[in-house]
Amino acid sequence: MNIIIVGAGKVGATAAEVLSNKNDVMVIEEDTVVAEKIKSLYNVSIFNESGTNPKVLEEAIRRHQAEIIISTVSEDADNLYICMMSKRIKPDITTISRIRDPDYMVNDNYGIVDQIFSPELLSANILSSLALLENGVDYESFETIGMGLATFSVTKENTSVIGKVPIGLDMPEGAYIVAIKRSDAIILDCETVEIRMADSICVLGTPKGIEDFNQMMGVDRPASDFVILGATVIGVQTARLLESKKRYVKLIDNDPVLCRRLARQFSTVKIINGNIVDPHLLKMENVARADVLMTLDNNDETNLLASLMGKKLGATKIISEYSVLDYESIFEFAEIPSRIGYYNIVTNQIAKMIKTEGNSSLMMKHDGRMFFSMIIQPKSEVTDQYVGDVKLPEGCRLTGLIRDGEVIFPRLDTKFQEGDQALMFTNFAKLKKLEKMFGIELNYSV
């Protein structure tokens, strides 16, 4: 496909990296230094002009014969304007807008924007969901099917699951164990594997099902006290979501002007102005007594330092956000298990939006692990076959079937039917074999 990306900031650059694998991509970027950097890194063409200039948009759309335009500049109003002008220039072009402020997430977009995506708001939803799962260390959201994929850490307190096997657990409705992570290994065929302390359990389910599984593992004290470091867009929205759940939240930030403004906006969230990496301030604000400490500054180094300070002060659960992909391994080395990658969120949202008709409708990719859906085709090898009779490629696990809007967690006597939406979890799998078996082409590299 011929795609134009307007803006080469954090989101635009990630979109360029992901989409240039299989598409003809042009990037419109006004900053010459940034434009040259993107050109040197990825297989894209560059238009070094302002994307808010209608003449520039008209020339770019005509020259590139664009089918899709993705606007990712910093201002929400500019993104909507770029999409509006693109529709006027070429009415059948698909417009996608990045939005940061919830006030711009309008339901009726008057035909201006075909799709809206907001990595910041999705990050906040994921963070607030993870913060409320006392045993949770990771969470992925699949809003298109109303489900999530949560990872739970097994500690000595989780006596209800230690020594048990998944097939013998009284699983809550709407929850299904996908895999067990043990050290560096991921066990997909885990139904009869004994759960041990220090294992991580991956659970697919509805929000209620995941919440009930968390309770089933055992909760010593419900999480009710939260400290957020960094009044970023993500930090503020996370505070709003937790406030709506009637939780006590402290939001700390360095900017006094921003803190005064936020103090007028929130009713119960306590706003504190101070250096978020000042150990004396963190100690004075009792971060060690909080059920969850979240480090959500825009700077990865600051988040890492704040997380390490929180850990030193005795915080029991720390959740951090990072934007540069290389920091994933750094946070892992620092033993911060709960971390949300902004890069991964952008990548996955882009992948879910740019897809071929009948192709996979959602995808998650992380360290070789993927979660996606695909439609069972009439001539597929598995159509009308029982799940127990189908041998999937190594590293693949069927986690569910969506049929007539209902999720079916598979049993051996479950039958694949034409039109089913199969939910698949894979770990370093040979996906070409899976494509051949199901008679489809996945968009795992977009």
Secondary structure, DSSP 8 states (H G I E B T S, - for coil): -EEEEE--SHHHHHHHHHHTTTSEEEEE-S-HHHHHHHHHHSS-EEE-S-TT-HHHHHHHHHHHT-SEEEE--S-HHHHHHHHHHHHHH-TTSEEEEE--SGGG--S--TTS-SEEE-HHHHHHHHHHHHHT-TTEEEEEEETTTTEEEEEEE--TT-TTTTT--GGGS---TTEEEEEEEETTEEESS-TT----TT-EEEEEE-HHHHHHHHHHH--SS---EEEEE--SHHHHHHHHHHHHTT-EEEEEES-HHHHHHHHHH-SS-EEEES-TT-HHHHHHTTGGGSSEEEE--S-HHHHHHHHHHHHHHT-S-EEEEE-STTHHHHHHHTT--EEEEHHHHHHHHHHHHS--TTS-S-EEEETTEEEEEEE--TT-TTTT-BGGG----TTEEEEEEEETTEEE---TT-B--TT-EEEEEEES--HHHHHHHHT----TT-
